[in-house]
Amino acid sequence: MKQFIDYIPLLVFFSVWAMDERVVTLGEFERTVGGIFSAAEVLLVVSILVYGTLFLVQKRLDKFQWITLGGVVIFCSLTVAFQSVTFLKWKAPIVNWIFAAIFFGSRFISEKPAIEHMMGHAVDAPKELWLRLNNYWIYYFIALGLINLVVAFTLSEAAWIQFKVFGNLVLTFVFVFAQMPLLMKYIEVEEEETTDSTGEESA
């Protein structure tokens, strides 16, 4: 559910970008809707609304949501202010590299690596595995940032937008799914222990 909520601004961004440019009139107010700059404006507004609502409901945002929101505010504002899509093209690479830095730094400033903070409540895996997975995520975020940079500056705007909205999601899903064999036995052990405990209580 959380991942879907985080994805809402990007879906709205894509929908506005895909529209043919048109002038929308509300009373005396006129605004052009459609195209990349209009989509950047909408991404900025919708992101603030979505994360603002989450903050009001949850009383908090996690660090990755704050970074994502900060990236949207900074790079969308610059894109709109200077009417240059270059700023928006740098958003995904820089945000991914910040994530990589957080995962890297977590090994030195915390007893648990970042990935264990995220998943440790659900999986009782040994420290060595958490450290290995944390390294995988560091490499992944560095690589994903580079991929986004290459796509943004070498392919067409349409290909870049489609990769930005859908390609990143697919790559992340595949990456997470590839780690499941490493974690599955620890999830199964946890489930078996819960079942055994329930059976003893019933007896």
MIKOL-651668 format. One record per atom (N, C-alpha, C): residue in three letters; x, y, z. Coordinates in pm, whole numbers, plus 32768, in hexadecimal, padded with zeros to 4 digits. Layout:
<nodes>
ALAXYZ;...
</nodes>
This chain:
<nodes>
MET80537F878000;MET800080008000;MET8057807D8000;LYS80C0807C8054;LYS811980EF805C;LYS815B810B7FD6;GLN8189809E7F92;GLN81CB80B07F11;GLN816C80EB7EAA;PHE80EB80C47EAF;PHE808A80FA7E50;PHE8074818E7E68;ILE806881B57EE6;ILE805482437F08;ILE80CB82957ED7;ASP814582607EED;ASP81BC82A77EC0;ASP81C082B57E27;TYR817B825B7DE1;TYR817F82587D4F;TYR811882B57D10;ILE80B682E27D5D;ILE804A83367D28;ILE807E83B37CE0;PRO80DA84007D1C;PRO810984797CD6;PRO8145845C7C4C;LEU818F83EE7C3F;LEU81CB83CC7BBE;LEU816183A87B56;LEU80F883627B80;LEU808C833F7B23;LEU804583BD7AF2;VAL802D841B7B4C;VAL7FED849A7B25;VAL804A84E77AC8;PHE80CB84E97AE8;PHE8130852A7A95;PHE812C84F37A06;PHE812A846F79FA;PHE8128842F7976;PHE80A78452792C;SER803784527972;SER7FB5846F7932;SER7FB284FC78F9;VAL7FE6855C7945;VAL7FE885E87915;VAL804A85F778A2;TRP80BF85B978AE;TRP812285C37842;TRP80EA858C77BF;ALA809E851F77C6;ALA806A84DD774E;ALA7FFA852B770A;MET7FC0858D774E;MET7F5385DB7714;MET7F85863976A9;ASP7F3586507644;ASP7F5286BC75E5;ASP7F448741762E;GLU7FA0879C7612;GLU7F9B881C7658;GLU7F1A88667637;ARG7EDA889A769E;ARG7E5E88E4768D;ARG7E56894F76F8;VAL7E0A89B676DD;VAL7DF78A21773F;VAL7D768A07778B;VAL7D8289FF780E;VAL7D0F89EA7864;VAL7CEB8A6F78A4;THR7C6B8A947899;THR7C3D8B1378CF;THR7BDD8AFC7942;LEU7BFB8B3979B4;LEU7BA28B377A28;LEU7B888BC77A50;GLY7B148BFB7A24;GLY7AF88C887A3D;GLY7B578CDE79EF;GLU7BA38D337A36;GLU7C058D8879F4;GLU7C908D4979F4;PHE7C9A8CD17A2B;PHE7D1B8C8D7A37;PHE7D2F8C2D79C2;GLU7DA18C3B797D;GLU7DC28BE3790E;GLU7E478B9D7929;ARG7E4B8B1C7908;ARG7EC68AD0791F;ARG7ED58A6878B2;THR7F4F8A5A787F;THR7F6C89F3781C;THR7F82896E7862;VAL7F3A89097835;VAL7F4588837870;VAL7F7488237804;GLY7FD487CD7826;GLY800C876E77C7;GLY809E878F77AA;GLY80EE872A778F;GLY817B87417774;GLY81CF873877F2;ILE8251873E77E1;ILE82AF8723784D;ILE82AC878B78BC;PHE82A1880C7898;PHE82A688717901;PHE822688747953;SER81B6885F7912;SER81388853795A;SER813A87D879B5;ALA8173876A7982;ALA817D86F079D1;ALA81D687047A4A;ALA824287517A3B;ALA829B876D7AAB;ALA825287BE7B17;GLU8201881F7AEC;GLU81B1886C7B4D;GLU815188127B99;VAL810E87BA7B50;VAL80AD87607B8F;VAL80F486FE7BEC;LEU816886CA7BC3;LEU81B5866F7C19;LEU81D886B37C9C;LEU820087307C95;LEU8222877C7D0D;LEU81AA87887D69;VAL813887B27D32;VAL80C087C97D83;VAL808B87477DBE;VAL808186E07D6A;VAL804886607D99;VAL80A486207E00;SER8127862A7DEE;SER818485F17E50;SER817486347ED8;ILE816786B87ED9;ILE815487007F57;ILE80D186D67F98;LEU806786C77F47;LEU7FE6869E7F7D;LEU7FEB860F7FB5;VAL802885B37F69;VAL802C85267F93;VAL808085168011;TYR80FA854B800F;TYR815185398083;TYR8123858E80F9;GLY80E7860080DB;GLY80AD86518147;GLY803D8608818D;THR7FE885C5813E;THR7F7A85768178;THR7FB0850181C8;LEU801684BD8192;LEU8054844E81DC;LEU808C847E8261;PHE80CA84F3825F;PHE8105852982DA;PHE809985488340;LEU802B857F8314;LEU7FBD859E8370;LEU7F7F852083AA;VAL7F7484B88357;VAL7F35843A8384;VAL7F9383E983DC;GLN801183DB83B0;GLN8072838783F6;GLN80C083D18462;LYS80BB8457845C;LYS810A84AC84B6;LYS81A084A58498;ARG81C284678426;ARG824F845C8402;ARG825B84308370;LEU82D284488337;LEU82FA840E82B8;LEU838183CB82D0;ASP839B835A828B;ASP841F831E829C;ASP8485836F824C;LYS850483558266;LYS856E83A7822B;LYS856D83A28193;PHE8547832F815A;PHE8545832180C9;PHE84D48373808B;GLN8464837D80D2;GLN83F683D280A2;GLN841D846580A9;TRP8462848C8114;TRP84918518811E;TRP84F1853980AC;ILE854C84DD808E;ILE85AD84F58023;ILE856784FC7F9C;THR850884A07F85;THR84BC84A27F08;THR847085257EFA;LEU842B854F7F64;LEU83E085CC7F5F;LEU843E86427F4A;GLY84AF86437F91;GLY850F86B07F7F;GLY854486B67EF1;GLY856086427EB6;GLY858F863F7E2C;GLY852886767DCC;VAL84A986517DE0;VAL843E86837D8A;VAL8433871B7D96;VAL8432874D7E12;VAL842287DD7E27;VAL8494882B7DE6;ILE850F87FD7DFC;ILE858388467DC8;ILE858988417D2F;PHE858587C87CF8;PHE859C87BA7C68;PHE852487E37C14;CYS84AB87CE7C46;CYS843587FD7BFC;CYS842D88957C00;SER844D88D07C72;SER844C89637C7D;SER84B089A27C1D;LEU852989697C16;LEU858E899C7BBA;LEU856489897B29;THR852889167B0C;THR84F988FA7A83;THR849289607A57;VAL8432897E7AAE;VAL83C889DC7A8C;VAL83FD8A6B7A87;ALA84518A8F7AE8;ALA84838B187AF0;ALA84DA8B3C7A77;PHE85308ADF7A4D;PHE858C8AFB79DE;PHE855E8AC0795A;GLN84E88A7C795C;GLN84B38A3E78E2;GLN851E89EA789D;SER8563899978F0;SER85CB894178BE;SER85B688B678F7;VAL85A4885378A1;VAL858A87CA78CC;VAL860887887902;THR867B87C778EE;THR86F9878E791E;THR86F7877679B4;PHE86BC87D479FE;PHE86B587C37A90;PHE866887457AB5;LEU85F9872F7A73;LEU85A686BB7A92;LEU85ED86397A6D;LYS8640863E7A06;LYS868985C679DE;LYS86F1859C7A46;TRP871E85FB7A95;TRP878285DC7AFC;TRP874385A97B7D;LYS86BE85B77B8B;LYS867D85927C0A;LYS869285007C2D;ALA866D84A37BD5;ALA867684147BF4;ALA870583E77C11;PRO8768840E7BC0;PRO87F183E67BE1;PRO881E84157C6A;ILE880684947C89;ILE883684CA7D08;ILE87ED848B7D7E;VAL876A847A7D74;VAL871E843D7DE1;VAL874E83AD7DF8;ASN876483627D8D;ASN879682D87D9C;ASN882082D57DDC;TRP887583337DB9;TRP88FB83357DF4;TRP88F6835F7E87;ILE889683B37EAB;ILE888383D47F39;ILE885783587F85;PHE87FC830A7F4A;PHE87D2828C7F89;PHE884B82307F9C;ALA88A082277F37;ALA891881D37F40;ALA897182027FB2;ALA898082857FC0;ALA89D282BD802B;ALA8998829C80B5;ILE8914829F80C1;ILE88D3827D8140;ILE88EC81EA8163;PHE88DB81918102;PHE88F28102811B;PHE898580EA813E;PHE89DF813280FC;PHE8A6D8123811A;PHE8A8D815881A6;GLY8A5B81CF81C5;GLY8A79820D8246;GLY8A3B81C582BC;SER89CC817F82A3;SER8987813C8311;SER89DE80D28354;ARG8A3F809D830D;ARG8A9880378346;ARG8AF3807283B0;PHE8B0780F683AC;PHE8B6681348407;PHE8B2481898474;ILE8AA781B3845D;ILE8A66820C84BE;ILE89F581C7850A;SER89E0814684EF;SER897380FE8531;SER899D806E854B;GLU895F803085AD;GLU897B7FA385C9;GLU89437F48855C;LYS88E07F7A8514;LYS88A17F2C84AA;LYS88B47F738424;PRO88CE7F2883B8;PRO88D07F678333;PRO88437F91830D;ALA88397FEA82AC;ALA87B880248286;ALA87517FBA825F;ILE877C7F538216;ILE871D7EEE81E8;ILE86E27EA0825E;GLU87307E8D82C9;GLU86FC7E48833E;GLU86977EA08387;HIS86B07F22838A;HIS864D7F7E83C4;HIS85C97F758379;MET85D07F6282F5;MET85587F5F82A3;MET850C7EDB82AB;MET85587E6B82B3;MET85197DE782A8;MET852A7D8F8323;GLY857B7DBB8382;GLY859B7D6883F5;GLY85237D41844A;HIS84BA7D958448;HIS84437D758498;HIS83F87CFC8460;ALA84107CDC83E1;ALA83C67C6F83A2;ALA841B7BF38389;VAL84A07C048388;VAL84F97B948368;VAL85687B8D83D1;ASP857A7B19840C;ASP85E07B058473;ASP865B7AC58434;ALA86A37B1383E6;ALA87197AE1839F;ALA87987B0383EC;PRO88047AB983D6;PRO88827AD6841C;PRO88C27B5883EB;LYS89177B90843F;LYS89567C118420;LYS89A57C0C839D;GLU89EA7B9C8385;GLU8A3B7B91830B;GLU89E57BA1828E;LEU896D7B698290;LEU89147B73821C;LEU88E37C02820B;TRP88C17C448279;TRP88947CCF826F;TRP89017D288233;LEU897D7D11825D;LEU89EB7D618228;LEU89FF7D488193;ARG89F17CC8816A;ARG89FE7CA880DC;ARG898E7CE9808B;LEU89127CDF80BC;LEU88A17D1D8076;LEU88B07DB48071;ASN88E27DEE80DC;ASN88F67E7F80E0;ASN89587EA98073;ASN89C27E598060;ASN8A227E777FF5;ASN89DF7E6C7F6D;TYR898A7E077F5B;TYR89427DF97EDD;TYR88F17E767EBE;TRP88AE7EAC7F24;TRP885D7F247F11;TRP88B37F9E7EEF;ILE89297FA57F2B;ILE898480147F09;ILE89A8800E7E75;TYR89D17F977E48;TYR89F57F867DBA;TYR897D7FA27D60;TYR89087F767D8C;TYR888F7F897D3C;TYR886F801D7D2A;PHE887280697D97;PHE885080F77D8D;PHE88B781437D39;ILE893681207D45;ILE899D815F7CF2;ILE898281417C5F;ALA896980C17C41;ALA895080987BB6;ALA88CF80D77B81;LEU886680D97BD4;LEU87E781127BA6;LEU87F681A67B89;GLY884581EC7BDB;GLY885E827A7BC0;GLY88A4828D7B3B;LEU890782397B1F;LEU894F82437AA0;LEU88F482237A2A;ILE88A181BB7A3A;ILE8844819679CE;ILE87E5820979B1;ASN87AD82467A1A;ASN875282B67A08;ASN8798832B79C4;LEU8816834279E5;LEU886183B079A8;LEU887583987913;VAL889C831E78F0;VAL88B382FB7862;VAL883283057813;VAL87C682CC784A;VAL874582CF7806;VAL8716835F77F2;ALA872483B27859;ALA86F2843C7853;ALA8739848E77E9;PHE87BC847877D8;PHE880984D07781;PHE882E849376FA;THR8805841676E2;THR882783DA7660;THR87AB83AE7612;LEU873C83977655;LEU86C4836A7610;LEU866283DE75FE;SER85F783C475B6;SER8592842B759F;SER8548844B7620;GLU850284BE761F;GLU84B684E47695;GLU844D847A76B7;ALA840A84447651;ALA83A383DF766A;ALA83DE836276AB;ALA845283347678;ALA849282BE76B1;ALA84BF82D87740;TRP84F4834F7758;TRP8520837377E0;TRP84AB83757841;ILE843D83B5781B;ILE83C983BD7873;ILE839183337891;GLN838682E0782B;GLN83518259783F;GLN83AB8207789A;PHE842E82157889;PHE848A81CE78E2;PHE848182067970;LYS84778289797B;LYS846F82CA79FE;LYS83F682997A4D;VAL8385828A7A09;VAL830A82657A4D;VAL82FB81CE7A5D;PHE831C818279F3;PHE830380F279F6;PHE8383809D7A00;GLY83ED80C979BC;GLY8468807A79BC;GLY84A6806A7A44;ASN84AC80D77A92;ASN84E480D07B18;ASN849580707B70;LEU841080747B60;LEU83BA801B7BB0;LEU83D67F897B8F;VAL83E27F697B0F;VAL83FB7EDF7AE5;VAL84847EB07B16;LEU84EA7F037B06;LEU85717EDD7B32;LEU85757EC47BC8;THR85327F1A7C15;THR85317F0A7CA5;THR84E67E8B7CCE;PHE84777E707C8B;PHE842C7DF57CA8;PHE84827D7A7C8E;VAL84C77D777C1C;VAL851C7D057BF9;VAL858D7CF77C5E;PHE85C87D687C86;PHE86377D657CE5;PHE860A7D2F7D6C;VAL85987D5D7D9C;VAL85637D2E7E1D;VAL853F7C9A7E14;PHE84FF7C737DA8;PHE84D77BE77D96;PHE85507B8B7D94;ALA85BF7BBA7D5A;ALA86387B687D50;ALA86757B4C7DD9;GLN86567B9F7E3C;GLN868C7B8A7EC3;GLN86387B2A7F16;MET85C07B0C7EEA;MET85667ABA7F3B;MET859D7A307F5C;PRO85E479EA7EFF;PRO861C79687F25;PRO867B79707F9D;LEU86C279E17FAB;LEU871E79F1801C;LEU86D37A0280A0;LEU865C7A3C809B;LEU86107A5A8114;LEU85A479F48134;MET857E79A580D0;MET8508795180DF;MET851478EF8154;LYS858878B18165;LYS8592784B81CF;LYS85867888825A;TYR85AB79088265;TYR859E794982E7;TYR850D79728301;ILE84C579938297;ILE843679AF82A5;ILE83ED792F82C9;GLU841278BF828A;GLU83D0784082A4;GLU83EB78118333;VAL846678238363;VAL848677FD83EC;VAL8432784A844E;GLU842478CC8433;GLU83D47921848B;GLU834478F2848D;GLU830E78CD8418;GLU8283789F8410;GLU8273781A8459;GLU82D877BE844C;GLU82D0773D848F;GLU82D2774E8525;GLU832877AA8557;GLU832F77C285E6;GLU82AB77F6861A;THR826A784E85CC;THR81E9788385F5;THR8180781585FA;THR818477BA8596;THR8125774B8593;THR813976ED8608;ASP81BA76CD8627;ASP81D776748697;ASP81A876B08719;SER81C177318729;SER8199777587A3;SER8101777287B2;THR80B877868745;THR802777848748;THR7FF476FA876C;GLY803776928733;GLY800E7609874E;GLY802075E487DF;GLU808E760F881C;GLU80A675F088A9;GLU803E76318902;GLU801B76AA88E1;GLU7FB776F08933;GLU7F3176AA8929;SER7F0F767588B0;SER7E907632889E;SER7E8A75B288EF;ALA7F00756B88F8;ALA7F0574EF8941;ALA7EF3750989D5;
</nodes>
